């Protein structure tokens, strides 16, 4: 099964944020992240 997990990450002080979506593969034995981009904190600073 493949799921998309969305999160909204932001700064309460600046009011800026970014919505990110990660795709994950769930099997009987493991969970594997399919998205390959890194989290970039400077997007919200």
C-alpha positions in Angstrom: 0.0 0.0 0.0 1.3 3.5 -0.8 0.2 6.4 1.3 0.7 10.2 1.0 1.4 11.9 4.3 1.0 15.7 4.4 2.4 18.0 7.0 2.3 21.7 7.4 5.6 22.9 9.0 5.9 26.6 9.9 7.0 29.3 12.3 4.6 30.8 14.7 6.8 33.9 15.0 7.0 34.7 11.3 3.7 33.1 10.2 5.5 31.5 7.3 5.3 27.8 6.5 5.5 25.1 3.9 3.2 22.1 3.2 5.2 19.0 2.4 4.0 15.6 1.2 5.8 12.4 1.7 5.0 9.2 -0.1 5.5 6.0 1.9 5.3 2.3 0.9 3.8 0.0 3.6 4.4 -3.7 3.3 3.9 -6.5 5.7 7.6 -6.3 6.7 8.5 -2.6 6.6 7.7 1.0 5.9 9.8 2.7 3.3 9.8 6.4 2.3 9.6 6.8 -1.4 10.1 10.6 -1.5 13.7 11.5 -1.9 13.9 15.2 -1.1 15.4 16.4 2.2 13.7 18.7 4.7 15.0 22.2 4.3 14.6 24.4 7.4 15.6 27.6 5.6 12.3 27.4 3.6 10.5 28.6 6.8 13.0 30.9 8.5 
